[in-house]
Amino acid sequence: MTPPNSPVNSITNVLRSDCLEECFDVCNGKLSVNGFPLLHDVPSNVTFRPFSSVCNALESDAPVHLVQRVQAQSHRGGFLGFTSDEPADSLLNSLGRFTDRKFLSIFRFKTWWSTQWVGTSGSDLQMETQWVVLNVPELKSYVMIIPIIEGGFRSALRPGKDGHVMIFAESGSSQVKSCFFNSIAYVHVSENPFNLMKEAFSAVRVHLNTFKLLEEKSLPFVVDKFGWCTWDAFYLTVEPAGVWQGVKEFADAGFDLRFLIIDDGWQSVNNDTDDPNRDAKNLVLGGEQMTARLYRFEEGEKFRKYKGGSFFGPNALSFDPRKPKMLITKAIEVEHAVKARDKALQSGATDVFEIECKINRLKQELDDMFKGEGSCFSNGNDESCGCKAGDYGMKAFTNDLRARFKGLDDIWVWHALCGAWGGVRPGATHLDCKVVPCNVSPGLDGTMPDLAVDKIVEGGIGLVHPSQADDFYDSMHSHLAKSGITGVKIDVIHTLEYVSEEYGGRVNLAKAYYNGLSKSLLKNFKGTGIISSMQQCNDFFFLGTKQISMGRVGDDFWFQDPNGDPNGVFWLQGVHMIHCAYNSLWMGEIIQPDWDMFQSDHVCAKYHAGSRAICGGPVYISDSLGGHDFDLIKKLVYPDGTIPKCRRFALPTRDCLFANPLFDNKSLLKLWNFNKYGGVIGAFNCQGAGWDGNLRRIIGYPQCYKPISGSVHVTDIEWDQSKEAVAMGEAEEYVVYLDQAETLLLVTPESDPIQVTIQPSTFEIFTFVPLKSLGPSAKFAPIGLTNMFNSGGTIQEVDYNEAEAAPAAWIKIKGGGNFLAYSNVAPKTCYVNGAEAAPVWSSDGKLKLDLPWIEEAEGISDVNFVF
């Protein structure tokens, strides 16, 4: 007999007590919510079933509190299904139509990447839409439709004629067919758009039982640290001497790198026509490796032959930091010459002899540059560095890095989900592997042309049989873990959907691979050592995130437009921010959003830095050697390599949800977030580019690249989204600090909005802090260190004595620099770390104090103001 207070009994009680009226129904060709028709002309083969009639919450492995929360809201949602006359492996069906209604959606614009789209009709949707939210002001509500997974099928939305919303269900295998769907999409209604996201994805989690929410998982240690990724510094030429030089440059500038990502280029890969036991030679640019396959699980020759101690002692190796750029520049010359030849041939030219000669000359020059490279394979003094026989390879390199750079907690490496871009080379390992031709789903027909897709389709994927997925990942990761690697950045995730024909379809193949990956993460990388990338599709989120807790929410940082628009160096940066901000709405329910790296010396580096400061995720850069703006980095990062991170992930403000901050010529992107003792709004001018569905690519809209005016209000912050922030949202008065303008304002919830004009590719950060009354006359609010973009994040602890006899404020602040607070009166005394100090107070309420960075105190200063 079940004990009266057991979890099972508690869930059962909730189930039995749920007698609220269902919000949705389908009747007479209409999908209605609370009696209001939302979709019209719903086909007769479409069904709606309440959540409780489809999902048995008792069978879910979700925590009891989550099941109870979902069940309490279950009347707000349910499932759409449809039937077809004939079984098929892909089916298209209308769910009904809507027009003249604002919507927000997310769609895949490449296999790997998704972004925001808005419109007013079902016909305005894009192909591969992952979800849509409809604004229903008639009910002061929002309705979400999420295509999900049922059986062996996954689904997505797409546009139909005359406002119809089409759902496309596919299995990815001609051997997996169906004609009946009971729950292929989930619908949910809420009065709050942010509650809508949490409630809807919580319901889907409990129903599918194949993934976990972010709230159920632990985060990787890198989430609040500063790091460097090698990609833009080296591309595929990455090798130990260059990595060492890069880490050393940060240390010499006074920064502790806390994590390092050795990106693509470190593995043992070759092409099918290469010697099966040798690395492919002289790879430089991304694209050259996309048909290569993994032929051994250990590191490539560049790292495998590294000799321990090569950078210690009197005979330490030197490295020319100009070398990577020289190699990259020469490789780009080769690439341009090849493109010129191909263009000439496409234009009907028959004589390209001169271009061929130029290509061969440039290739020889590149080969000669590689031959001239120094080696760290054997040049070191064994006695002076303490090397032992056999002290070689990645393990020796990571040991040396940690011995020299004491703050380097984590060293991660890159790999593709299938091993390398082209998978694993058949016959090269102990695993059952074969090259599988790629079949691209017709759902991707409307997506952007992509070199990566073209290359992968050209070469196929060397796929390890899914029955050996556990062995596959453990073979890679166990060696890495023994070599001092603590995590992985896994890229090229959505190739599995190309090769599922023979393996039970894309759902079953994905389950096998993600289960194997999850087991390996638990065994080798403490369960959390991963950043997922090129993964922005519902298959991954609904099947691959039981263990994975952090992933990219934008596409790659592009420092220039790969299609050649010279203004792309500017407008692509705003596009990146839009990807990250709106994808965080749904991905943030399942994983910690990662806004990706950027380059600190880029023309828009400050713009990126402002967004990273308040995004709530890790901060890492991809600077070239010698290409650093350390003054900018200091506004993001403490000397010890930690960051003043916001307490959750940043999201667009409510008034941005149905706007187009990319090319509507009027809207700012506004992001809200929390610090421990205040709220933050970031206002960014992202106008100037966006998706063109006809051209199937992102293009510049130069007429939109101009100053944009908007407004910011304290109520833009969704204070009720955090239990800790609710009380701050109830304050009667706030102090607002504008980071870029260096302005301090006083506002109340009844104040007019703050008007602001933001120049193109720039931003403003607004820090809101509740004003505290101390004693009979003093009013006080700590802003934080204004030399940091997220000044409020530097405040660690605040305590007050409100008694009239001795009003005082105690603050713990992390960091050195310019501390700012608001005080309507000058304090009588001030103490910093127990010693009396002399702050500067002015009649406008600014109270300033210069604070030191004290290494022994981990950068923490104790400040006491007595009034």
N, C-alpha and C positions, 0 to 999 in steps of 0.2 A: 504494500500500500504506500502511495506517495505521501511523504510528510507534508503537513499543511503549508509550510513556508518554502517548499522546494521551488526551484526555477520553473520546472514543468508545470506545477500547479498554478504558479503566478501567470504564466502565459495563457493557460487554459481559461483562467478567470477573465483575463483581458478579452480573449476571443468571445467568451460567452456574454460579456457586458457590451459588446459592440452592437448597438441597435440604432446607430445614426443612419439617416436616410442617405442613400447613394447619390452622389453629385451628378453622375453621368448617366445617360441612356441613349440608345439608338432607336428611333421610332419614326415611321413615316418618312424615311429618307433623310432624317436629320440626326446629327450628333449634337445633343444638347447638354449644357452644363447648368445645373440649378435652374432648369426650365428654359434657359436661353439658347436658341439655336446657334451653334458655332460653325459646324460644317453642314453644307447643303448637298443635295443630290448624292447622298451616301448610297452606294450600290446595295442591292438586296443581299449580296453574298458576303457583306461585311457584318461582323458581329461585335458586340461589346459584352464583356463579362466582368463583374465586380472583382476587385482584388481578392476578397475572401473566398470567392467561388473557384478561384484558380490556384491560389497559393496556400499551401498548408504550412503555416508558420512553425508548427511543431517539428517539421522536418528540416528547418534551417539550422545551420551551424553558427548563425550570428549570435552575438552576445544577447543575453536576456533583455537588457535595457533597450537594445536596438530593435529587437523583435517587438517589444511592447510599444515602443515609439511608433514603429511602422503600423502596427495594428490599430493604434489609437487614431491614426490618420487614414486608415484604409478606405473609408467611405469617400475620400477625396480622389481616388484613382481607380483604375481598372485597365483591362487589356482589350485591344482590338485584334481581331482575327479575320480571316477570309477563307473562302473555299474556291476551288477551281475544278473544272470538269475533268481535266487530264493531269496526272502527275507529271512534274517536270523538275529539273534541277535549278531553274530560275523562273520566277513568276513575277508579273507586274500587275498591280491592282490599284484602283482608286480607293481612297479613304473618304472621298467627298471633296467639296470645293469651298473655298472662301475668297472673298474679294473685299477691298476697301477696309482692310484690317491690318494694322501694323504687326510685323513679326520680327523676331530676332532668331537667327539660326547659325549653326556651325556646319560647314561643308568641307570635304576634302578637296583641295585644289591640286594636290599631288597624291601619289600613293601614300606618302609618309606624313603629309602635313595638312592641317586643317586651319580654317580661319572663319571670321565673322562675316555674315551677310544679312542685310535687312531688306524688307520690301512690304508690299501690301496685299499680295495675292498669292495663291498657291502656285500660279504660273511663274512667279518671281523667284521661287526656290531654285537652287543650283543642284546639279547632279551630286550624288553621294552626300546628301545632307544627313548629319549625324543626330540632329534634334532640331526642333523648332518650338519657340515660345510665342504664343499669340497674346497680344494685349487685348483685354476685355474690359474696357472702362465702364461699360454698361453695368458690370457686376463689381467694379473696382477690384478686378482679379486678373490673374494670368494663368494660361493653360499651356501645358507642355506636352508635346508628342515625342516620344523617344522610340525609334525603331530598335528592336533588341534581338535576342537570339532565341530561337525555338528549335529544339531537337538539333538536327545537323545543319540548320539554316541560320544565316545572319541577314540583317535587313538594313536598308537605308531608304531615305526619302528622296524624291526627285520631282521636278515640275511636270505638271500635266497641262492640257489645254483648258482654256476657259476657267482658270482658277483652281483646277483639281490638284489635290495632293496625292501623288502616286507613291506606293510603297513597293520596293523591289526586294524580293527575298531570293537568296541564292545559296547554294550549297558548295559550289566550287568543284563539284564532281558529277559527271554524268551518271555515276552509279548511286547517287543519293538524290532521290526524288520524293516529292510530296504534292498533295493537292489540298491539304487541309491544315490550317493554322488556327490555333486556339488563342495564342498570346504572342503574336509577332511584333506588337508595339504596345507601349504603355502610355497612358494618358493620366495627367494629374492636374489639379487646380489648387491655387493658393492665392491669398490676398497679398502676399509678400513675395517678390520675385526671387529673393535670396533663400527664403524658406522653401520656395518651390523646388529649387535645385537640391537642397538637402533632403527634402521629403521624397522627391521623385526617385533620386538615385539610391536612397536608402531602401525604398520599396523594391526597386529592381534588384538590389543586392540580396535582400531577403528571399526574393522569388527565385533568382537564378542560382544562388548558392555557389557561384563559380569565381567570385572575386570578393575583395574586402574593401571597405571604405578606409580613407586615410585615418580616421579616428580610431580604427582598430589596430593600427600598425605603428611600429617604431620607425624613427627617421634615421638616415645615415648621419654620422658625426660631422660630415662636411657641410651640413645645412647652414651652420652659423659661422663658417670659416671663410678665409680668403685663399684662393688657389690660382694656379696657372695651368693652362692647357697648351700643349705644344703645337697644335694644328697649324695655325696661321704663321708660326715662326719657322716651320720646317716643311710642312706638308709631308710627303712620304720620305724625305731625306732625314727624318729624325734619327739621331744616334746618341750614344752616351755623352760624348764630349759637348755636343750642343745643349743637351738637357742640363748638364752640370753647369755650363756657362749661364744658362737662363736662370736657374735657381740662385746661382751666386750673385747675379745682378740685383735681384730683389734683396738678398741678405746684405749686400754692400750698401744698399740704399736705406737700410734700417728696417726692413720688413721681414717678418717671419712668414714664409709661405707655409700654410698649414696643410694644403693638399696639392698634389701634382697629378695631372692626367697626361699620360704618354699616349698620344692619339695614334691614328692609323699610320703604319709604317714600321712597326716594331716586330711584326709577326713573320713566321716562315711561310711565305706564299710564292707560288710560281704559276705560270700558265701551262696549259695542256701540252704545248709544243716545247716547253723547257725541259731541261734535265730534271727528272722527278726528284732528285736529291739535293738540288741547289736552289737558293733563293733567286727570284727574278732580280735582274740587275738594273741599277740606275733609274729606279722609279722616282718621279719627282712630284708631278701634279695630280690632284684628285681627278679620277677618270681613267688614269693609266692602269690602276689596280683593280678596276671593277669587273674584269673577267678572270682575275687571278683567284686561285683556290689555296686553301690551307693544306700544306702537305706534312706538317708535323706540329704538335701542340706546344713545343718549346719555342722560345723566342728566336727571331731571325739571327742571321750571322752577325750583324752589327752589334747586337747585344749579347749574343751567345758567347762571343770570343772576348768580351770585355774582361780585362784582368783587374782583380781587386787591388785597390791602392794606386791606380793609375794617376789620380789627381792629388796624391799626397807626396810629401818628401821633396828633396832637392831636384829630382828628375821628373817632377810632375808634368804631365802633358799640358801643352798650351793649345788654344783653339782660336781660330780667326772668326770672330763673330760676323764678319761680312760674308763668309762662305755660303751660308744658306740662301741669302738673297741673290748671290751671284748664280747659284745653281738654278734657283727658281726663275730668275730673269732669262737665263739661257733656255730653259725648258719652255718658257712662254714664247720665245722666238721660234722654237721648233713647232710649237702648237700653231702659231699664226701662219707659219709657212705651209704646214699641212692643210690648214683651212683654206688658204689661198689656192693651193693645188686642187683641192676638192671642189671649190667654187668654180675654178676654171673648167674642170672636167664637166661639171653640171651645166655649164653655159655652152658646152659643145666644143671646147678647145681640144685639139688633137695633139698638139705639141706642148708638153709641159716639162721638157728636158731641163730648162734653166731652173725651174722651181724645184725639180727633183734634185738637181745638183746642190742647190741651196739647202734643201732639207738634209741631205747626206753630210754636207759640210758642218751644219749646225749640230747634227747628232754627234759627229766626231768630236767637235769642240766640247760638247757636254760630257762625252765619255772621257775625254782627256782631263776634264776638271775633276771627275770622280777618281781617276787614277792618281791624281796629285794630292788626294786627301791624306791627312795624317791618320795614324792608327793608335787606338788605345788598347790594342790586343796584347801587347807584350812589353811596352816601354815603361817600366816602373821599377823602382828599386825594391826587390822583394823584402830585404831586411828592414829598410827604413819604414815600409808601410805595414809590416807585419803580415804579409800575405802568406797563405798556406798553399801547398800544392793543390791544384784543382780549384783554386779560389777564382772562378770565372763565372761569367754569365750574368743574368738578371739578378740573381740573388746577391752576387758580389757587388753589383752596381747599387742596388737598393740599400745594402748594408753601408756602403760608402756614403751615400746621400744622407742617411740618417746619422752617421757618425759625424759628418761635417755640419749638417744643418739641423740643429737639435729640435726645432719646432715643427719639422715636417712629419705630421702624424700619419698622413695617408698618401699612398702612392697607388694610383689606379691606372689601368690600361684600357685601351679601346679594343672591341672586337664586334664583328657582325653577329646577328642572331644565329646565322647558319655557319659561323666560324669566320670566314672571310666574305668579301662581297660575292664571290662566285661559289661560296660554300667550301666543301672539303674535297680534295682531289681523290677520286676513287683509287683504291689499291695502295694509297700512301700511308694509311693508318690501319689499326686493327679493327676498325668499324666497317659495317656494311653500308656502303655508300655508292650512289650512282648519280650521274648527271641527268637531271630532270628538265625537260623543256618547259619554258614558262608560258602560261596562258593568262593574259591580262583580262580581268573581268570587264564585261561591257559597261559596267557601272562607272568605270574609270575613263570612258570615252570622252567625257567633257572636261577632263583634268588637264593640267598644264604639261606641255612637252617637257621631257626630263631626260637628260643624258644618262643618269643612273639607271632609269628604267630601260632605256635603249640598250645599254651595255649588258645589263643582267639578262634581258631577253635574248640578246645576241649569243651569250655564252651559256645560258642555262645555269642551274644551281646544282652544285654537288651536294645532294641532300643525304645526310645520315638517316637511316631508316628510323622512323619515330619510335619503334620499340627499343631503340638504343639511345634515346635522348638523354636518359639519366647518365649513362656511361659517357656520352659525348661531352656534356657540360662538366662533369666531374673530372674527366681527363684533362680538359683545358684548365679548369679553375684550381684543381688540387696542386698542379705544378706551379701555377702563379702564386697561390697562397704560401707554398713552401719557399718561393723566391722572394717573399717580402711584399707582394702585391696585396693590397687590402680591399680592392673593389674594382668594378668594371663599369665602363660606359659602353652600353650595348646599343648598336646602331643597326640600321637597315632591317628593322624589325618586321615590316609588313611584306617581306618577300614570300612568306609562307603561303599567302593567298594565291600566288602564281603557280604553285607546284602541288596542289592538293588533289588533283584528279585521281591518282592511284591510291590515295591514303585516307579514304573515307570522307573527303571534303575538308573545307578550310576550318570548320569548327573542331572536328576530331583531331586533325593534324596539329592545330594550335594548342589544344589541350595537352597533347602528348609532350610537345616541346616546352610549353610553359610549366608543366608539372616537373619536368626534368630540370629546368632552369631554377625553379623555386627550391628544389631539394639541394641543388648545388650551392645556391646562395646561403642557405641555412648551414650547410656543412663547412663551406670555405670562407665566407665573407660575413659572418655574424648575422646573416639574414637580411642585412640592410645595405651592403656595399654595392650599390648599383645606381646609375642614372640611365633611364630608358630614353631612347631617342629614335626618331623616324618611326614613331609608334602611334600617331594620332588618328586612330580609327577605332570604332566601337568593338571590333573583335578583340583587340588588345586589352582594352579597359574592362571588358566583361569576362575575359578568359585568362588574362595574363597577370593580374594584379593581386593575387592572394598574398604574395610576398613583397612584390616591388612597391616601394613607397615614395619614390621620387622620379620625376621625368620631365622632359622638355615640354614646354607649352608654346614655343614658337618654332619657326623654321630656323635655318642657320643664320648667324650674323653674316651679312654680306657687306664687305667694306666698299664694294662698287657694284654697279649693275652688270651682271654677266651678259646681258643682251646689248650692252654698249651705250646706254643712255648716260651721258656725262653727268646729268643731274641725279642719277640714281644713287650716287654717293650720299646724297641728302635724303631723298624721299623714301629710299628703302628702309631707313632706320625707323621712320614712323610706322611703316607697314609691319615691321618686326614687333613693335610695341602693341599694335592692335591685335596681332596674332596672340601674343602672350596674355594680354589683359582679358580678352573674351574667352579664350580657351580655358583660362583659369576658372571660369564660372562652373564648368562641368568637371574638368580634370581635377580641380582642387578638391572635389568631394572624394576622390579616389587616390590621388597621389599628391605629394608636395610639388607645386609648380616650380620649375627651374627655368629662369629667363635666359639662359645661355650665356656664353662668354661674349666679350667684345674687346676691342683694342683701345688701350688708354691714350694712344697718340692719334687716333682717328679724328677727322674733322668734326664729327658729331659725338665724340667720346663723352663730353660732359652731359649731353642729352641722354645717352645710354646710362651714364652713371647715376643721374637723377632717378631714373626708373628702377635701377637695381637697388638703390638705397632704400626704397620703400616697398619693394616687391615681396619681401618676406622670405626670400630664398637665399641660396648661397651666392657669393660674389666671386666670380673668377674671370680672368682675362686671358687673351690669346696673343699677347704682344710678341712682336718679332724681337730678336736680340738687339738690345740697344734702343728699342723703340718704345720707351716708357714715358709717361707723364706722371712722375711720382707725386707732384703737387696735387694732381687730381685724385690719385689713388688714396692720398692721405685724407681726403674728404669722405672716403668710403670705408676705410680699413684702419684699425688700431695697429700700433707697432707689433703687437704680439700675434697678428694674423687673425684675430677675431673681428667681428663686425657688429655695429649697433643695429641689429635686425629687428624689424617689426614683428609683432606677436602672431600674425597669421598671414595668409597670402592676400595680395592686393586684388581688388576687383573694381570693375567700372561702376561709377555712381549710377543711381537709379535713372537719372535724366539722360544718361548716355546709352541706355540699353537698346533703344530703338532708333538711335541716331547713327549717322555714318561719319565718324570723325576722320575719315580718310579723304573723301572727295565730295562732301556736300556743301563745301564752301562756307560753313558756319559753325561747326561743332568742334569743341575741344574734347580730347580724351581726359576724363577725370577719374582718378583712382582713389579709393579710400582704404585705409588700414588703421591699425591700432598700435600704439606703443603702450608700455605698462602704465603710464600716467597721462595719456592724452591720445588724441586722434590725429590722423594725417590725411590731407588731400593733396594729391599731385595732379597738376593741370599741365597737359602736354599738347603742343600743337603738332598733330600728325598729318595735317592736310597736305595733299600733293600727289597721291598715287592710290592705286587700288586695282581690284580685280576687274577684268574685262571678259565677260562670258563668251563673247563672240570671238575674240582673239585667243581666248583660253590662256591668258597670262596676266601678270600684274604689270600695269603700265603707269607712266607718269601722267598726272593731271596738272600741268604747270600753272593753269589758271587758278588753282586752289592753293598753291604754295605762296601764302601771304599771311600777314598778321591776322589772328582770329581773336575776337573778344568773347568773353563769357563771364559767368559769375560763380562764386563759391559761397556756400553757406554751411554753418555748423551741422545742419540737418542732412547734409549730403553724406555724412558719416553714419553708417548703419550700426549705431551703438548697441542695438538689441541683439546683434549677431555674436556677441561675446558676453558671457555671464559677468566677466570681470569688468567689462566696459559699460554695463548698464547704468551704474551709478554715475559715471562720468557724463553720460548722455542726459542726465537729469539736472545738471548744474544750471544755476541761474545766470552765470556770466562766465565768459571765456576770454583768455588772452590768445591772440593769434599772431604767430611769427611767420613772415614771408621770407623764405630763405634767400632767394635771389635779390629781392628788393631790400632786404635787411630792414624790414619795417615791422613794428609792433602795433597791434590794434586791440581794442576791447570790443567784444560783441556779446549779444544775448541771443537766445533762440528767436526772439521777435525782431532782431535787427534786420535791416535790408541786406541782401546778399552783397558780398565784396565783389566789385567789378574789376576785371583784369583783362588786359590785352597781352597775348603771348605771340612773340615773333616766330616765324617758321623754324622748325627743328630746335625749339627751346622749350623751357618749362618753368614752372614755379611750384614750390612745395610749401604748403600751409600747415603749420603745426598748431593744433588747438589744445589748450590746456585749461582745465577748470580753474577758476579763480577761487582762492581760499581766503576766508576772513579770519584774521588772527588778532585776538584781543579787541579793544574798543574801536580801533581805527585802521589797522594795517590790513591790506589785501595783497596776496602773494601768489605767484605761480612760477614754477621752475620751467624754463624752456629747454635748457641743455647746452651742449657745446655747439656754437654756431659755426665753427670751422668744419663741422660734419654736415653732410646733406640731411641726414635724418637726425637732427639735433635732439629730438625727444627720445630717441633710442639710447642715448647716452645716460639717461637717468635710470639708475638701478634701484634705488629705494628712496622713499620720501616719508617723513613722519612729522607731525605737527604737535605743538603744545598750544592749544587754543585758549588757555586760561588768560584772563585779563591781567593777572599779576606778572606773568613772564611769558608772553607769546613768543614762539620761536619756530623755526623750520630746520629740520635736519635732512640733508640730502647726500646720498652716495652717488657719485658720478664717475663713470669710466671714461678715461681718455685725458689727454692734455690739450690745453688751448683755451679758447674764449668761452667761458661760461656766461650765460645770460639768463636772467630771471626778470619777471615783472614785479615791482613793488611800488605801491602808491606813496610810500614813505621810505625814507632812508633807514636802514637798520641801525640800531645803537652799537652793536658789535658784530663781528664776524670772525669765525675760526675756520681754518683749513688744516685738517689733520692735527687738530689740537693746538695749533699755533695761531695767535691773533693775526688777522689779515686786514687789508684795507681795500674793500671793493669800491668801485666807482658807481655812484648813483646820480641820475639826472632827473629833472623834473617831469620828463615824459614817461617816467616809470621804469626806464631801463636800469637794471642793476647788473654790473659787469664785474667779472673776476677772472684773473688769469690763473689757470691750474696747470700743475706739472704732470708729466707722465712718470709715475714712480714704479719702476720695474718690480721692486720687491713686494709691492702691494697689488700687483697685477693691473696696474693702471688706475686703481680705484682711489678717489679722494673723498674724504669725509668733510662736508661743508655744513656749518651751523650759522644761521642768521638769528640774531636776537633782536626783537623789536620793543 
